[in-house]
Amino acid sequence: MSDKLTEIMAWKRVEIAGQVRPVPLAELAALHASLPAVPSFAASLRRSDGKLAVIAEIKRRSPSAGAIATGVAAPAQAERYRHAAASALSVLTDEKYFGGTLDDLAAVTVHFRQSPPPLPCIRKDFFVHPIQVLQARHAGASAILIIVRALTDAEIAALKAAADASGLDSLFEIHTAPELDRALAHGATIIGVNNRDLAIFKTDLGLSERLIPLFPKHVIAVSESGIHTAADAARVRAAGAHAVLVGEALMKAPDPAALIASFRP
């Protein structure tokens, strides 16, 4: 694990330490049954027209890019993305490193309930414990993120089971072939290749080109990071990606709809 990712994961464990408690799967299942249904994240990534799905990310800042759009309101940005025909949203809820909060996710999903149709939202954060899955379901998420290299197999299994019980999809994020094997061993059906090496913050789309062809046919393939242009999107689509996750480029785009349209020639 990279130094920066190690730092972030260590902080996340400290940050949630006071919230941690046993979270039985039965509690998660009961919560899921008691809350309004959420749209399917997985279904949004397999377009009927065969074109690339776009997961548009709400990201105010990042360790690699610095400040991006620090004052943006999450519901307003979500509305821009919906108008731009995004397939799904990624809402960053880490405050220390990315400037997001769980309240951002809740505000977006409330906005969609009040003004349908909704877009499925993934809670983009550094998951280490099922309590974060419970929080995600309360906030209206449709999916969670599981960063394979940052977790033990026991932690991955606990998060996946919690997501399943909560009715949430799991996006497994990988960076190497051995991590792909680990994700598949845990039953992953949505796998994202992070093209950014978190050790040195270098982005290489060649990583998606090398790893996605190794995915089993039933797995939904997502290419994450480094997608800025139509040419970038075409590269990963040619490699077999069903979807791209795009943050910085869309946050900075004067016309997100035009950029998204360029990803789907």
C-alpha positions as a Python dict, from the first residue, in 0.01 Angstrom:
ca = {
    (1, 'M'): (0, 0, 0),
    (2, 'S'): (130, 347, -85),
    (3, 'D'): (242, 596, 177),
    (4, 'K'): (-47, 834, 99),
    (5, 'L'): (-307, 558, 99),
    (6, 'T'): (-157, 419, 420),
    (7, 'E'): (-186, 766, 572),
    (8, 'I'): (-548, 808, 463),
    (9, 'M'): (-654, 463, 580),
    (10, 'A'): (-484, 512, 917),
    (11, 'W'): (-667, 842, 960),
    (12, 'K'): (-999, 687, 859),
    (13, 'R'): (-966, 421, 1127),
    (14, 'V'): (-902, 695, 1384),
    (15, 'E'): (-1185, 911, 1251),
    (16, 'I'): (-1452, 643, 1285),
    (17, 'A'): (-1317, 478, 1603),
    (18, 'G'): (-1580, 643, 1820),
    (19, 'Q'): (-1861, 524, 1592),
    (20, 'V'): (-1757, 159, 1564),
    (21, 'R'): (-1991, -102, 1712),
    (22, 'P'): (-2111, -446, 1607),
    (23, 'V'): (-2340, -421, 1304),
    (24, 'P'): (-2536, -746, 1261),
    (25, 'L'): (-2640, -836, 909),
    (26, 'A'): (-2998, -870, 1035),
    (27, 'E'): (-2991, -506, 1142),
    (28, 'L'): (-2872, -401, 797),
    (29, 'A'): (-3139, -611, 626),
    (30, 'A'): (-3408, -460, 848),
    (31, 'L'): (-3280, -110, 775),
    (32, 'H'): (-3288, -180, 403),
    (33, 'A'): (-3646, -300, 427),
    (34, 'S'): (-3754, 6, 623),
    (35, 'L'): (-3605, 273, 395),
    (36, 'P'): (-3713, 390, 50),
    (37, 'A'): (-3576, 180, -235),
    (38, 'V'): (-3268, 312, -411),
    (39, 'P'): (-3191, 292, -784),
    (40, 'S'): (-2953, 17, -895),
    (41, 'F'): (-2593, 127, -937),
    (42, 'A'): (-2501, -189, -1129),
    (43, 'A'): (-2792, -154, -1373),
    (44, 'S'): (-2692, 204, -1452),
    (45, 'L'): (-2349, 89, -1573),
    (46, 'R'): (-2473, -146, -1846),
    (47, 'R'): (-2635, 83, -2102),
    (48, 'S'): (-2888, -71, -2339),
    (49, 'D'): (-2728, 119, -2630),
    (50, 'G'): (-2386, -32, -2559),
    (51, 'K'): (-2228, 308, -2508),
    (52, 'L'): (-2002, 408, -2222),
    (53, 'A'): (-2167, 478, -1888),
    (54, 'V'): (-2034, 780, -1701),
    (55, 'I'): (-2011, 794, -1323),
    (56, 'A'): (-1980, 1167, -1253),
    (57, 'E'): (-1801, 1252, -932),
    (58, 'I'): (-1866, 1536, -691),
    (59, 'K'): (-1516, 1623, -572),
    (60, 'R'): (-1414, 1955, -415),
    (61, 'R'): (-1046, 1877, -374),
    (62, 'S'): (-797, 1589, -373),
    (63, 'P'): (-443, 1518, -254),
    (64, 'S'): (-326, 1500, -616),
    (65, 'A'): (-512, 1795, -769),
    (66, 'G'): (-547, 2023, -467),
    (67, 'A'): (-846, 2259, -470),
    (68, 'I'): (-1088, 2184, -755),
    (69, 'A'): (-1421, 2345, -667),
    (70, 'T'): (-1415, 2405, -294),
    (71, 'G'): (-1739, 2602, -269),
    (72, 'V'): (-1966, 2384, -481),
    (73, 'A'): (-2295, 2267, -331),
    (74, 'A'): (-2343, 1893, -376),
    (75, 'P'): (-2713, 1902, -480),
    (76, 'A'): (-2645, 2174, -738),
    (77, 'Q'): (-2356, 1976, -886),
    (78, 'A'): (-2568, 1661, -886),
    (79, 'E'): (-2836, 1848, -1082),
    (80, 'R'): (-2575, 1962, -1336),
    (81, 'Y'): (-2464, 1602, -1380),
    (82, 'R'): (-2821, 1476, -1418),
    (83, 'H'): (-2886, 1742, -1681),
    (84, 'A'): (-2563, 1630, -1851),
    (85, 'A'): (-2698, 1273, -1878),
    (86, 'A'): (-2458, 1112, -1632),
    (87, 'S'): (-2539, 746, -1566),
    (88, 'A'): (-2461, 755, -1193),
    (89, 'L'): (-2293, 975, -935),
    (90, 'S'): (-1994, 931, -709),
    (91, 'V'): (-2019, 1145, -396),
    (92, 'L'): (-1700, 1184, -197),
    (93, 'T'): (-1776, 1185, 173),
    (94, 'D'): (-1421, 1211, 313),
    (95, 'E'): (-1372, 1557, 461),
    (96, 'K'): (-1006, 1568, 561),
    (97, 'Y'): (-857, 1484, 220),
    (98, 'F'): (-1140, 1549, -28),
    (99, 'G'): (-1362, 1815, 128),
    (100, 'G'): (-1679, 1607, 127),
    (101, 'T'): (-1917, 1491, 398),
    (102, 'L'): (-2184, 1229, 451),
    (103, 'D'): (-2430, 1518, 460),
    (104, 'D'): (-2342, 1586, 94),
    (105, 'L'): (-2460, 1239, -1),
    (106, 'A'): (-2778, 1271, 204),
    (107, 'A'): (-2852, 1611, 50),
    (108, 'V'): (-2810, 1475, -302),
    (109, 'T'): (-3038, 1176, -247),
    (110, 'V'): (-3301, 1392, -73),
    (111, 'H'): (-3288, 1628, -371),
    (112, 'F'): (-3353, 1338, -607),
    (113, 'R'): (-3643, 1208, -398),
    (114, 'Q'): (-3801, 1552, -404),
    (115, 'S'): (-3725, 1604, -773),
    (116, 'P'): (-3713, 1267, -952),
    (117, 'P'): (-3587, 1078, -1139),
    (118, 'P'): (-3293, 985, -916),
    (119, 'L'): (-2945, 883, -1022),
    (120, 'P'): (-2780, 601, -825),
    (121, 'C'): (-2502, 728, -599),
    (122, 'I'): (-2194, 552, -474),
    (123, 'R'): (-2059, 665, -139),
    (124, 'K'): (-1694, 729, -230),
    (125, 'D'): (-1494, 696, 90),
    (126, 'F'): (-1233, 478, 255),
    (127, 'F'): (-1438, 194, 397),
    (128, 'V'): (-1294, -6, 685),
    (129, 'H'): (-1599, -114, 889),
    (130, 'P'): (-1966, -210, 832),
    (131, 'I'): (-2081, 93, 1033),
    (132, 'Q'): (-1987, 300, 727),
    (133, 'V'): (-2212, 80, 514),
    (134, 'L'): (-2501, 140, 753),
    (135, 'Q'): (-2435, 514, 726),
    (136, 'A'): (-2429, 490, 348),
    (137, 'R'): (-2768, 316, 338),
    (138, 'H'): (-2917, 574, 575),
    (139, 'A'): (-2788, 851, 346),
    (140, 'G'): (-2949, 697, 39),
    (141, 'A'): (-2647, 547, -134),
    (142, 'S'): (-2685, 273, -393),
    (143, 'A'): (-2327, 143, -365),
    (144, 'I'): (-2007, 149, -162),
    (145, 'L'): (-1638, 143, -252),
    (146, 'I'): (-1405, -140, -147),
    (147, 'I'): (-1035, -58, -204),
    (148, 'V'): (-880, -404, -224),
    (149, 'R'): (-517, -309, -155),
    (150, 'A'): (-614, -118, 159),
    (151, 'L'): (-799, -400, 336),
    (152, 'T'): (-751, -748, 472),
    (153, 'D'): (-957, -1033, 330),
    (154, 'A'): (-1159, -1040, 651),
    (155, 'E'): (-1238, -670, 619),
    (156, 'I'): (-1335, -709, 253),
    (157, 'A'): (-1565, -1001, 338),
    (158, 'A'): (-1731, -804, 618),
    (159, 'L'): (-1788, -499, 396),
    (160, 'K'): (-1923, -705, 106),
    (161, 'A'): (-2161, -895, 335),
    (162, 'A'): (-2280, -570, 491),
    (163, 'A'): (-2340, -415, 149),
    (164, 'D'): (-2531, -721, 30),
    (165, 'A'): (-2750, -720, 341),
    (166, 'S'): (-2816, -348, 292),
    (167, 'G'): (-2920, -390, -70),
    (168, 'L'): (-2615, -198, -192),
    (169, 'D'): (-2377, -278, -475),
    (170, 'S'): (-2001, -292, -414),
    (171, 'L'): (-1745, -136, -646),
    (172, 'F'): (-1416, -317, -590),
    (173, 'E'): (-1120, -93, -675),
    (174, 'I'): (-799, -261, -794),
    (175, 'H'): (-458, -160, -927),
    (176, 'T'): (-288, -494, -1000),
    (177, 'A'): (-365, -842, -1133),
    (178, 'P'): (-329, -1003, -787),
    (179, 'E'): (-583, -752, -654),
    (180, 'L'): (-816, -855, -935),
    (181, 'D'): (-784, -1216, -818),
    (182, 'R'): (-865, -1112, -461),
    (183, 'A'): (-1170, -914, -573),
    (184, 'L'): (-1303, -1207, -773),
    (185, 'A'): (-1246, -1441, -480),
    (186, 'H'): (-1483, -1220, -281),
    (187, 'G'): (-1753, -1238, -547),
    (188, 'A'): (-1699, -896, -702),
    (189, 'T'): (-1930, -821, -994),
    (190, 'I'): (-1831, -453, -1040),
    (191, 'I'): (-1457, -387, -1054),
    (192, 'G'): (-1285, -55, -1114),
    (193, 'V'): (-927, -12, -1226),
    (194, 'N'): (-774, 293, -1061),
    (195, 'N'): (-539, 429, -1325),
    (196, 'R'): (-369, 650, -1067),
    (197, 'D'): (-75, 500, -879),
    (198, 'L'): (-138, 630, -529),
    (199, 'A'): (229, 584, -440),
    (200, 'I'): (349, 848, -686),
    (201, 'F'): (20, 999, -813),
    (202, 'K'): (108, 914, -1170),
    (203, 'T'): (-184, 826, -1397),
    (204, 'D'): (-150, 560, -1667),
    (205, 'L'): (-451, 458, -1877),
    (206, 'G'): (-242, 163, -1991),
    (207, 'L'): (-334, 3, -1660),
    (208, 'S'): (-698, -28, -1768),
    (209, 'E'): (-582, -155, -2105),
    (210, 'R'): (-380, -430, -1937),
    (211, 'L'): (-619, -533, -1661),
    (212, 'I'): (-973, -500, -1797),
    (213, 'P'): (-920, -769, -2066),
    (214, 'L'): (-851, -1009, -1775),
    (215, 'F'): (-1197, -954, -1626),
    (216, 'P'): (-1453, -1236, -1657),
    (217, 'K'): (-1735, -1153, -1895),
    (218, 'H'): (-1996, -1121, -1621),
    (219, 'V'): (-1803, -845, -1440),
    (220, 'I'): (-1889, -479, -1501),
    (221, 'A'): (-1561, -303, -1579),
    (222, 'V'): (-1502, 56, -1467),
    (223, 'S'): (-1200, 270, -1552),
    (224, 'E'): (-1126, 529, -1284),
    (225, 'S'): (-899, 838, -1289),
    (226, 'G'): (-722, 1005, -1576),
    (227, 'I'): (-1024, 1032, -1808),
    (228, 'H'): (-1015, 1388, -1942),
    (229, 'T'): (-1090, 1370, -2315),
    (230, 'A'): (-1290, 1178, -2572),
    (231, 'A'): (-966, 1006, -2673),
    (232, 'D'): (-910, 889, -2315),
    (233, 'A'): (-1261, 748, -2297),
    (234, 'A'): (-1218, 575, -2633),
    (235, 'R'): (-898, 406, -2513),
    (236, 'V'): (-1057, 246, -2209),
    (237, 'R'): (-1379, 163, -2396),
    (238, 'A'): (-1171, -23, -2654),
    (239, 'A'): (-1013, -216, -2365),
    (240, 'G'): (-1357, -332, -2254),
    (241, 'A'): (-1467, -73, -1998),
    (242, 'H'): (-1842, -48, -1952),
    (243, 'A'): (-1811, 273, -1752),
    (244, 'V'): (-1572, 550, -1655),
    (245, 'L'): (-1557, 735, -1326),
    (246, 'V'): (-1468, 1100, -1389),
    (247, 'G'): (-1420, 1366, -1124),
    (248, 'E'): (-1173, 1646, -1182),
    (249, 'A'): (-1241, 1690, -1556),
    (250, 'L'): (-1617, 1717, -1505),
    (251, 'M'): (-1589, 1942, -1199),
    (252, 'K'): (-1378, 2184, -1405),
    (253, 'A'): (-1572, 2152, -1731),
    (254, 'P'): (-1764, 2466, -1836),
    (255, 'D'): (-2012, 2233, -2009),
    (256, 'P'): (-2028, 1890, -1842),
    (257, 'A'): (-2297, 1775, -2088),
    (258, 'A'): (-2068, 1837, -2386),
    (259, 'L'): (-1782, 1649, -2221),
    (260, 'I'): (-2002, 1352, -2130),
    (261, 'A'): (-2147, 1347, -2481),
    (262, 'S'): (-1792, 1336, -2621),
    (263, 'F'): (-1730, 1019, -2422),
    (264, 'R'): (-2018, 850, -2612),
    (265, 'P'): (-1960, 902, -2986),
}
